[in-house]
Every structure is written in C-alpha cells, then in structure tokens.
C-alpha cells in the first residue's frame, strides 16, 4: 500500500542536477554523494546540522571538483542532491548498507526498523530517477554513435574509524581495469603523490552500483576516482585536482581502448 504523504514535495530540491547537458566530450561524470539534502518529511533524519556537515552524510568537496572538471573537459556531469543517509545511490538497493542505521560511529535512529514500503519509497523517489537519467544519457549517445567513458567521482575522509589514510587519491576498478590502468600510470608519475590502487575502497557487486551497472554492464571504459577530502576543502584545492585529473584523463583517452576479450564474459 503506498504511503499517504509523498516523500518529496514541491519544496524539496530535485533528485539530481546536471552540468553541461550538451557537452561534447565522451566523458560522463557522476557524483553519487554530492548532496546532503534530506526530504522535509523525514525531519533531518533526527540528526544535527553538525552531523549533516560531515563525511557521514556526503562526499565533501566532490561537487566543486565535479563542476570544475566538467568545465575543464566539456563533460556531462550528473550530481545527486540527497544525502546517502536517506538512501545510498551507489549501493544495490537490496544491499544491507543501502539504507544504514549506523555510519561509522554515528547512529541514524530514523532509519531503524523501516518497513518494506518505506524502503521502497526511498528507492522509487531517490534512487531510480538518478540511475534512469544516467542510463538515458548513455542510451542516447549509443543511438547517436557517440562514444562514452564513465568516470564516477567520490571523496574520502582522511581518517576513518581511527585509521589514517595516506593516499591522496584512489583509482578504483572492478573486473574491467582498462581505463584504471592508464589513470594509475598517469597519476603515479607525479612525485610525492600517493595513489591507491583499489584503495581506500575496491569496486565490487556488493559495494558499488554506478560503475558496475553503467560501466561494466555496458562494456564501456570506466573508472571510479576517490580524492581525499582535506585536499578538496577549498576552491583552489578543487581547481588543482580538477586540472590534475583532467590532464590524466585526457592523456588516458588519447589512444583507443582495446576491446574486451571473448573470455571476459563477466558482463553478460
């Protein structure tokens, strides 16, 4: 049975926003955790403004990075506007951490004991429209014969559960590392830069949705990039990293990609 009051009302922000809708680059940039909005009906998930300012609620600095990278590369960018604490759009909807009641050390009591209908409502309102728009963009390019390269942008906290993370940037990939190998080589040429290969996270079917569904399943080149949040804390830092990543991505795309081999049947 549908819930009586819609999750989103006209006073709530749209689910996503797009920068560069007519951009000409083959690159399609995504920022799954760019926003921290919470539907008004959910009353802030009973969390303080201080909590909603932290990495628990969103990827700090990634919106500014994505916007600058979009301009620098003339690339399509889609940014999700809602906090991952409402629903994580980079998790399969049936994953245990799709909607969390504990994030690191922070309790999210409003997410305890959600009914099936409440979980489905969040998926329908906030998860599906975002991924439908990504799919529509990629489908349109395919019809036009326009190539696509997917780059998923994220940021990570310098300290997590008491553990310091030494990497400045992480290059993440799953089964298909065609683009990731090139990006790794390019970033590792810069002296003093600590570059993680599937660090601080690794792509998997259980932990990721965007690059798995829109990259792997489509057999297009893709990579997930994680930049440490303290490096994106200022506009100048965001611009510096946009320039760095743009140069590496341009170099990585200078040559065509070899096709996946026949034995690589992981994409179905």
Secondary structure, DSSP 4 states (H G I P E B T S, - for coil): ---SS-S--TTSPPSEEEE-TT--SSEEEEETT---B--GGGGGGG--HHHHTSTTTS-TTHHHHHHHHHHHHT-EEEEE-B-TTT--TTS-TTSTTSS-SEETTEE-GGGTT--HHHHHHHIIIIIHHHHHHHHHHHHHHHHHT---EEEEEEEE-SEETTEE---SEEEE-SS--HHHHHHHHHHHTSTT--EEES-S----TTT-SHHIIIIITTT--EEEEEEEGGGGSSHHHHHHHHHHHHHHHHHHTSSPPPPPPTT--TT-
